[in-house]
Amino acid sequence: MLLKPSFLIKNKSIILYGSSLAALLVLLKWLELKFLILNNAFEIYAGMIAVIFTGLGIWLALKLTKPKVETLVVERKVFVNKEESFIPDKAIIEQLNLSKRELDVLTLMAGGLSNQEIASRLFVSLNTVKTHTSNLFEKMDVKRRTQAVDAAKRLHIIA
């Protein structure tokens, strides 16, 4: 809606009065804000410093936790030629004087089974498995299961 010049002339005092009141209101609000800032200057500055240090802390944390070396994962198919026909070295087995049951225990031991699992697989008691294991250790001159398995693989007793 366009205002006609006659309307402006007729209501000039009202418009002037309203504009001066609006300007006075803006001036008062500006002074109120200025006094608010002056009265609370310490809190405002402390808040600004807190915001700056928070931002700096976040930036620094992101920089420090970012890995310096990028890890690249490459997936490839690996083909292993598994010898289906593994033949144990009978000469070494006879030289160590290993029985068939001790070889069975050694093979299951290499498979990662516990004494209890070996006993249930071979249908013998747990004490029998322990006896076979101690005989194996003595004959192969080792002290642990891992040493026995490693030595048996090196000597080509088990696969």
C-alpha positions as CSV (number, residue, x, y, z in Angstrom):
1,M,0.0,0.0,0.0
2,L,1.5,3.3,-1.0
3,L,1.3,6.3,1.3
4,K,0.1,9.5,-0.3
5,P,1.9,12.8,0.4
6,S,-1.3,14.2,2.0
7,F,-1.3,11.4,4.5
8,L,2.4,12.2,5.5
9,I,1.6,15.9,5.9
10,K,-1.5,15.3,7.9
11,N,0.1,12.9,10.3
12,K,3.6,14.5,10.4
13,S,3.6,15.1,14.2
14,I,2.5,11.5,14.9
15,I,5.2,10.0,12.7
16,L,7.9,12.4,14.1
17,Y,6.8,11.6,17.7
18,G,6.8,7.8,17.0
19,S,10.2,7.9,15.2
20,S,11.8,9.9,18.1
21,L,10.3,7.4,20.6
22,A,11.8,4.5,18.6
23,A,15.2,6.2,18.4
24,L,15.1,6.8,22.2
25,L,14.2,3.2,22.8
26,V,17.1,2.0,20.7
27,L,19.5,4.4,22.6
28,L,18.3,3.1,26.0
29,K,18.7,-0.5,24.9
30,W,22.2,0.3,23.6
31,L,23.1,2.0,27.0
32,E,21.6,-1.0,28.9
33,L,23.7,-3.4,26.9
34,K,26.8,-1.2,27.4
35,F,26.3,-1.1,31.1
36,L,25.6,-4.8,31.2
37,I,28.9,-5.4,29.4
38,L,30.8,-3.1,31.7
39,N,29.3,-4.5,34.9
40,N,29.9,-8.1,33.8
41,A,33.1,-7.6,31.9
42,F,35.1,-10.1,33.9
43,E,32.6,-12.9,33.4
44,I,32.3,-12.1,29.6
45,Y,36.1,-12.2,29.2
46,A,36.4,-15.3,31.3
47,G,33.7,-17.0,29.2
48,M,35.4,-15.9,25.9
49,I,38.8,-17.3,27.2
50,A,37.0,-20.6,28.2
51,V,35.5,-20.9,24.7
52,I,38.9,-20.2,23.1
53,F,40.7,-22.8,25.2
54,T,38.0,-25.4,24.7
55,G,38.3,-25.0,20.9
56,L,42.1,-25.1,21.2
57,G,41.8,-28.3,23.3
58,I,39.5,-30.0,20.8
59,W,41.8,-29.1,17.9
60,L,44.9,-30.3,19.8
61,A,43.2,-33.6,20.8
62,L,42.2,-34.2,17.2
63,K,45.8,-33.5,16.0
64,L,47.3,-35.8,18.7
65,T,44.9,-38.7,18.2
66,K,45.1,-38.7,14.5
67,P,47.3,-41.6,13.4
68,K,50.5,-40.5,11.8
69,V,50.8,-43.6,9.6
70,E,47.8,-44.6,7.5
71,T,47.1,-48.3,7.6
72,L,46.3,-50.0,4.4
73,V,44.6,-53.3,4.5
74,V,45.1,-55.5,1.4
75,E,43.1,-58.7,1.1
76,R,44.5,-61.3,-1.1
77,K,43.8,-65.0,-1.6
78,V,46.7,-67.1,-0.4
79,F,47.0,-70.6,-1.9
80,V,48.8,-73.1,0.3
81,N,50.0,-76.3,-1.2
82,K,49.0,-78.7,1.5
83,E,50.6,-82.1,1.2
84,E,47.8,-84.5,1.4
85,S,50.1,-87.5,1.7
86,F,52.2,-86.7,4.7
87,I,54.4,-89.6,5.6
88,P,55.9,-89.6,9.1
89,D,59.6,-90.4,9.4
90,K,59.4,-93.9,10.8
91,A,63.2,-94.1,11.5
92,I,63.0,-91.2,13.9
93,I,59.8,-92.6,15.5
94,E,61.7,-95.9,16.1
95,Q,64.8,-94.1,17.2
96,L,62.7,-92.1,19.9
97,N,60.9,-95.4,20.7
98,L,57.4,-93.7,20.4
99,S,54.4,-95.9,20.7
100,K,51.3,-95.7,18.5
101,R,49.3,-94.2,21.4
102,E,52.0,-91.6,22.2
103,L,51.9,-90.6,18.5
104,D,48.1,-90.2,18.7
105,V,48.4,-88.1,21.8
106,L,51.1,-86.0,20.1
107,T,48.9,-85.5,17.0
108,L,46.0,-84.4,19.1
109,M,48.2,-82.2,21.2
110,A,49.4,-80.5,18.0
111,G,45.7,-79.9,17.2
112,G,45.4,-77.8,20.3
113,L,43.3,-80.1,22.4
114,S,43.6,-80.2,26.2
115,N,44.4,-83.4,28.1
116,Q,40.7,-83.9,28.9
117,E,39.7,-83.5,25.3
118,I,42.4,-86.0,24.2
119,A,41.2,-88.5,26.8
120,S,37.7,-88.3,25.5
121,R,38.8,-88.6,21.9
122,L,41.0,-91.6,22.5
123,F,38.5,-93.2,25.0
124,V,41.1,-93.4,27.8
125,S,41.4,-91.9,31.2
126,L,42.9,-88.5,31.9
127,N,45.7,-90.2,33.9
128,T,46.6,-92.3,30.9
129,V,46.9,-89.2,28.7
130,K,49.1,-87.6,31.4
131,T,51.3,-90.7,31.4
132,H,51.6,-90.7,27.6
133,T,52.4,-86.9,27.7
134,S,55.1,-87.3,30.4
135,N,56.6,-90.2,28.4
136,L,56.6,-88.1,25.3
137,F,58.3,-85.2,27.1
138,E,61.0,-87.6,28.4
139,K,61.6,-89.3,25.1
140,M,61.7,-86.1,23.1
141,D,63.7,-84.2,25.8
142,V,61.3,-81.3,26.1
143,K,59.5,-79.7,29.0
144,R,56.3,-78.2,27.5
145,R,53.6,-79.2,25.0
146,T,54.5,-76.5,22.6
147,Q,58.2,-77.6,22.6
148,A,57.0,-81.2,21.9
149,V,54.8,-80.2,19.0
150,D,57.5,-77.9,17.5
151,A,60.2,-80.7,17.8
152,A,57.8,-83.3,16.3
153,K,57.2,-81.0,13.3
154,R,60.9,-80.3,12.9
155,L,61.6,-84.1,13.0
156,H,58.7,-84.8,10.5
157,I,56.9,-87.0,13.0
158,I,53.6,-85.1,12.6
159,A,52.3,-82.8,9.9
